[in-house]
Amino acid sequence: MKFKAMKLKRLNKLKRLKNFSVKKDSATKVALVAFTVATAGAIGFLMQSGSPLEASAVAEPRDKLIAKSIDTGLNANVLLGRNDADNALPAMPEERYAEASLPAQPIILTVASEVPVASMPKEENAPLLGCDIAVSATPAVAAMVNLSVSASCLPGDRVTITHAGLTFSEVLDADGVLEISVPAMAMDAQFDVTFPNGYAASATADVGSLQFYDRVAVQWMGETGLQIHALEFGANYGEEGHVWFGNDRDLTAVIGGRGGFLMRLGDGFSELSRMADVYTFPTVNAAEAGDVQLTVEAEVNGANCGRAISATTLQVKPGGSPIKKTLNVEIPGCSATGDFLVLQNLLQDLTFAQKG
């Protein structure tokens, strides 16, 4: 062993110094100092040199030592010259274990209830790129308007049509086309067609012939069972003069002022569908004196029984503007299915003088 050999050599030297007799005190002091210096040097050399394992730890990088610990099975801390006591986690401070002191009085948060001053910007209609939309309105007989809608990129889509307070929904065909006749409710007739994405197109028509007709309408949304019933010239229910959805006639009935006709507008295949019944009578050209009794009725069915329904009525006198009324009514329970609920005073009866 190298280190032991050095140590024995120095001890033999000390023995020789001990056996060497010096007569003077100064020589003794010199020998004592030499012994002290030699001993301290040997101890320092041993402390600086350390073990071979520690020496290699200083020379090798940390990452290599960790890799060596994996290969040899030795703990990396041993290779680094550390002991387990150096790696012990510090103890948790005792005050962290103390129970939290919560306030006895509850804290109540208050949220402002005022409406913000700023308002969100209005959403712009999505452009229909590559889609040609066209709407046209053409006057026809009996104060009717032939309305044409074309949107080839929207086949089968539902559209909403609005005209002078009258609103109903229709569905485009497989080619994105709709062709219908609409009773005009104003002589200067404007028709607005709104598409599912909010895009709208309009068309107008001059319907001067409306001044010769009386026209009434009731409109609703969903399955309400509402209907207009017109009893012409004293007719009873079920007779030819009883005009309603089940006996609606067509516009040829007005020829010669013999009677009126009824049209149902709208697509009724959804609870969101807007529908309308519109009854027309040729007042100025009535064939005989008399009157027409007008009522709005609701048939109790499985869709409306036991719930509230709402609707709007419109009535146009010759040369006048539509008169609008709103109704809200509770439908009887489902045990009354098949019965009719007659709603009074929503429409004014029509009275005709004999032609002069």
C-alpha positions in Angstrom: 0.0 0.0 0.0 1.4 3.4 -1.1 -0.1 5.5 1.7 1.0 3.1 4.5 4.5 2.9 3.1 4.9 6.7 3.2 3.6 6.7 6.8 6.0 4.0 8.0 8.9 5.8 6.4 8.1 9.0 8.3 7.7 7.0 11.6 11.2 5.4 11.2 12.6 8.9 10.7 10.9 10.0 13.9 12.4 7.1 15.7 15.9 8.1 14.5 15.2 11.6 15.7 14.1 10.3 19.0 17.3 8.3 19.5 19.4 11.2 18.4 20.6 13.1 21.4 21.2 16.8 21.1 22.8 18.6 23.8 21.3 22.1 23.1 17.7 23.1 23.5 17.6 24.7 20.1 18.3 21.4 18.5 15.4 19.8 20.3 13.1 22.6 19.2 14.2 22.1 15.6 13.5 18.4 15.7 10.0 19.0 17.3 9.1 21.5 14.6 10.2 19.1 11.9 8.2 16.3 13.4 5.1 18.4 13.6 5.4 19.7 10.0 6.0 16.1 8.7 2.9 14.8 10.5 0.7 17.6 9.3 1.8 17.1 5.8 1.0 13.4 5.9 -2.5 14.0 7.2 -3.1 16.7 4.7 -2.0 14.5 1.9 -4.4 11.8 3.0 -7.3 14.2 3.3 -6.7 15.6 -0.2 -6.2 12.3 -1.8 -9.2 10.5 -0.2 -10.4 7.1 -1.4 -10.0 6.0 -5.1 -13.8 6.0 -5.4 -14.0 9.7 -4.3 -11.2 10.7 -6.6 -13.0 9.2 -9.6 -16.2 11.0 -8.5 -14.5 14.4 -8.8 -13.0 13.5 -12.2 -16.2 12.2 -13.9 -19.2 14.3 -14.9 -22.5 13.9 -13.0 -24.4 12.4 -15.9 -21.8 9.7 -16.4 -21.9 8.8 -12.7 -25.6 8.4 -12.8 -25.3 6.1 -15.8 -22.6 4.2 -14.0 -24.9 3.7 -11.0 -27.5 2.1 -13.3 -24.9 -0.2 -14.9 -23.2 -1.3 -11.6 -26.2 -1.2 -9.3 -24.5 1.3 -7.0 -26.4 4.2 -5.6 -25.6 7.5 -7.5 -25.2 9.3 -4.2 -22.5 6.8 -3.2 -20.7 7.5 -6.5 -21.0 11.2 -5.8 -19.7 10.8 -2.3 -23.0 11.6 -0.6 -24.8 9.7 2.2 -28.5 9.1 2.8 -28.6 11.8 5.4 -27.7 14.4 2.8 -30.7 13.4 0.6 -33.4 13.4 3.4 -36.3 15.7 2.7 -36.8 18.6 5.0 -39.5 18.2 7.7 -42.8 20.0 7.1 -43.0 23.1 9.4 -45.4 22.4 12.3 -47.4 25.6 11.6 -48.6 24.1 8.3 -50.5 21.4 10.2 -52.5 24.0 12.1 -56.2 24.2 11.3 -57.3 27.0 9.0 -59.1 29.8 10.7 -62.2 30.7 8.5 -64.2 33.8 9.0 -67.3 33.3 11.1 -69.3 35.9 9.0 -70.2 34.5 5.5 -68.9 36.6 2.5 -71.7 37.6 0.1 -70.8 38.5 -3.5 -72.9 41.0 -5.3 -73.3 41.1 -9.1 -74.5 44.2 -10.9 -78.0 43.8 -12.2 -78.0 46.7 -14.6 -78.0 46.1 -18.3 -74.6 47.0 -19.9 -74.6 50.2 -21.7 -72.8 48.8 -24.8 -74.8 46.5 -27.1 -73.5 43.8 -29.4 -73.2 44.6 -33.0 -75.9 43.3 -35.3 -74.9 40.1 -37.1 -74.6 40.5 -40.8 -76.4 38.1 -43.1 -74.2 35.4 -44.5 -73.6 35.9 -48.2 -75.0 33.3 -50.5 -71.9 32.9 -52.7 -72.7 31.4 -56.2 -76.4 31.6 -55.7 -78.8 33.6 -57.8 -81.9 34.6 -55.8 -84.9 36.1 -57.6 -88.3 37.2 -56.3 -91.1 38.6 -58.5 -94.7 39.7 -57.9 -97.3 40.0 -60.6 -100.9 41.2 -60.1 -103.7 38.7 -61.0 -107.5 38.5 -61.1 -109.6 38.8 -57.8 -106.9 41.0 -56.2 -104.4 38.2 -56.2 -100.7 38.3 -56.7 -98.6 35.6 -58.4 -95.4 35.4 -56.3 -92.4 33.6 -57.7 -89.3 32.7 -55.7 -86.1 31.2 -57.2 -83.0 30.1 -55.2 -81.3 27.2 -56.9 -78.7 26.8 -54.1 -81.4 26.3 -51.5 -83.6 23.4 -52.6 -86.1 22.2 -50.1 -85.4 25.1 -47.7 -88.2 26.8 -45.7 -88.8 30.5 -46.5 -91.0 33.1 -44.6 -93.2 35.4 -46.6 -94.4 38.7 -45.1 -96.9 41.1 -46.6 -98.9 43.9 -45.0 -99.1 42.2 -41.6 -99.7 38.7 -43.1 -96.9 36.2 -42.4 -96.7 32.6 -43.5 -94.0 30.0 -44.4 -93.5 27.9 -47.5 -91.0 25.3 -48.7 -89.0 25.6 -51.9 -89.1 22.6 -54.3 -86.2 20.3 -55.3 -85.1 23.0 -57.7 -85.2 25.8 -55.2 -88.4 27.3 -56.8 -91.7 28.4 -55.3 -94.7 29.5 -57.4 -97.8 30.6 -55.4 -100.8 32.9 -55.5 -101.2 35.2 -52.5 -104.3 37.4 -51.7 -103.2 41.0 -51.6 -103.8 42.8 -48.3 -102.8 46.2 -49.6 -103.1 47.9 -53.0 -99.4 48.9 -52.9 -98.3 45.3 -52.2 -94.8 44.5 -51.0 -93.7 40.9 -50.4 -90.6 40.2 -48.3 -89.1 36.7 -48.6 -86.7 35.7 -45.8 -84.4 32.7 -46.1 -83.0 30.4 -43.3 -79.7 32.3 -43.1 -81.5 35.6 -42.6 -81.0 36.8 -46.2 -84.1 38.6 -47.6 -85.4 39.6 -51.0 -88.4 41.7 -51.9 -90.8 42.3 -54.7 -93.7 44.8 -55.2 -97.0 44.8 -57.2 -99.7 47.4 -57.7 -103.0 45.7 -56.9 -105.7 48.4 -57.6 -108.5 45.8 -57.8 -108.4 45.3 -54.1 -110.8 48.2 -53.7 -113.6 45.9 -55.0 -113.2 43.2 -52.3 -113.6 42.5 -48.6 -110.8 40.3 -47.3 -110.3 38.7 -43.8 -107.5 36.5 -42.5 -106.5 34.6 -39.4 -102.9 33.5 -38.9 -101.1 31.3 -36.4 -98.0 29.2 -35.8 -98.0 25.4 -35.3 -101.0 23.1 -34.9 -103.8 25.3 -33.4 -106.9 24.0 -35.2 -108.0 27.5 -36.1 -110.2 28.1 -39.1 -112.3 30.9 -40.7 -116.0 30.1 -41.3 -118.1 32.2 -43.6 -121.9 31.7 -43.8 -123.1 33.5 -47.0 -126.6 34.9 -47.4 -128.1 33.0 -44.5 -126.5 29.6 -45.2 -126.2 27.0 -42.5 -123.2 24.8 -41.6 -122.6 22.2 -44.3 -124.5 23.9 -47.0 -123.1 25.3 -50.2 -123.0 28.8 -48.8 -120.8 27.6 -45.9 -117.2 28.5 -46.9 -114.3 27.2 -44.8 -111.2 25.0 -45.2 -113.4 21.9 -45.9 -115.3 23.8 -48.6 -112.9 26.5 -49.8 -114.0 27.0 -53.4 -111.7 28.7 -55.9 -111.4 32.3 -57.2 -113.9 31.6 -60.0 -116.6 31.9 -57.3 -116.4 35.7 -57.4 -117.4 35.8 -61.1 -120.7 37.7 -61.2 -120.6 38.4 -57.5 -122.2 35.0 -56.6 -119.9 34.2 -53.6 -116.5 34.2 -52.0 -113.6 31.8 -51.7 -111.0 30.8 -49.1 -107.3 30.1 -49.4 -105.0 28.4 -46.8 -101.5 29.7 -47.0 -98.3 28.1 -45.5 -96.7 24.7 -45.0 -98.1 22.9 -42.0 -95.6 20.1 -41.5 -93.8 21.7 -38.5 -94.7 23.3 -35.1 -92.7 26.2 -36.4 -94.8 26.6 -39.5 -96.7 29.8 -39.9 -100.2 29.3 -41.5 -103.1 31.6 -42.5 -106.7 31.3 -43.7 -107.8 34.1 -46.0 -111.4 34.6 -47.1 -112.3 36.9 -50.0 -115.7 38.2 -51.1 -116.5 40.5 -54.1 -118.3 43.2 -52.0 -118.8 45.9 -54.7 -120.0 43.3 -57.3 -122.3 41.3 -54.9 -125.1 39.5 -56.9 -127.7 40.1 -54.2 -128.3 42.0 -51.0 -127.5 40.3 -47.8 -124.7 39.6 -45.4 -121.9 37.1 -44.6 -121.5 36.0 -41.1 -117.8 35.6 -40.2 -116.4 33.6 -37.3 -113.0 32.2 -36.2 -113.3 28.7 -34.8 -110.8 26.2 -33.2 -111.3 22.5 -33.6 -110.2 20.6 -30.5 -107.6 18.0 -31.5 -104.8 15.9 -30.0 -102.2 18.7 -30.7 -104.0 21.6 -29.1 -106.3 20.2 -26.4 -105.6 21.5 -22.9 -103.2 24.2 -23.9 -103.3 27.9 -24.8 -103.1 29.1 -28.4 -102.6 32.5 -29.9 -103.3 34.0 -33.3 -103.8 37.3 -35.2 -106.7 38.4 -37.4 -106.6 40.9 -40.2 -109.6 42.5 -41.9 -109.5 44.7 -45.0 -112.4 46.8 -46.2 -112.5 48.0 -49.9 -110.0 50.8 -50.3 -108.9 50.6 -46.6 -105.9 49.3 -44.6 -105.8 46.0 -42.6 -107.4 46.1 -39.1 -105.4 43.8 -36.8 -106.5 42.0 -33.6 -104.7 39.5 -31.4 -106.4 36.5 -29.6 -105.3 34.2 -26.8 -107.5 31.3 -25.8 -107.4 28.2 -23.6 -108.5 25.1 -25.5 -110.7 22.6 -23.6 -109.2 19.3 -22.4 -108.7 16.3 -24.7 -112.0 14.8 -23.7 -113.5 17.4 -26.0 -111.6 16.3 -29.1 -113.6 16.8 -32.3 -115.6 19.7 -30.9 -115.4 23.3 -32.2 -114.7 26.3 -30.1 -116.4 29.5 -31.6 -114.5 32.7 -31.0 -116.9 35.7 -31.2 -116.3 39.3 -32.2 -112.9 38.9 -33.8 -114.2 39.6 -37.4 -116.9 42.0 -38.5 -119.7 40.5 -40.6 -120.1 41.7 -44.2 -123.3 43.5 -45.3 -124.1 44.1 -49.0 -126.7 46.4 -50.5 -128.6 45.3 -53.6 -126.8 46.4 -56.8 -128.3 49.5 -58.3 
